[in-house]
Amino acid sequence: QPFGQVVVESPRGFPMFCNFAQFFQRGNMPISVQCEAANTFAVLSLSGGETLAKDTHYYFALRVTNPSPADFETFHPTGETFWKVRMQTASAALVQKSDQATGYHPTLTSVGRFTVTPTAELAMPLAPTPVEILFKLESPLLQFRDNIIKITAP
């Protein structure tokens, strides 16, 4: 029986997966944490005597599949999505919850941040200028899908 649980409910159309190691990253949660997910619910269970400490920020990651643009428009016509997070004891007594964790609007790209830096301070007008592009993916590269970076310059 779990010592306590973190229950995550995603918005409609955002199924979650965490039952396999490649879909769940424990982050700084206790070592014994286990995750099970089905459709829009994921449950992280603590075992043994492990607890979450007060005034500590915890993080973890699990796989979420974005809906198609058409499904997103159907399920969320205003464009707003809200996630629900509930922390509870082993007997399902509420410890803390949030029903208004703001979600995100899916995009067709997964690069969230990037910078473009010219490699030379002074470039000749109309001459090709070497450019270095640094980026951070919001998710790891996965073997079962195409991992393509498309860069279009003017």
Secondary structure as UniProt FT lines:
FT   STRAND          4..9
FT   TURN            12..13
FT   STRAND          16..17
FT   HELIX           21..23
FT   STRAND          24..25
FT   TURN            27..28
FT   TURN            31..32
FT   STRAND          34..38
FT   TURN            39..40
FT   STRAND          41..46
FT   TURN            48..49
FT   TURN            54..55
FT   STRAND          61..64
FT   HELIX           69..75
FT   TURN            77..78
FT   STRAND          82..89
FT   TURN            90..91
FT   STRAND          94..102
FT   STRAND          111..118
FT   TURN            125..126
FT   STRAND          131..137
FT   TURN            143..144
//
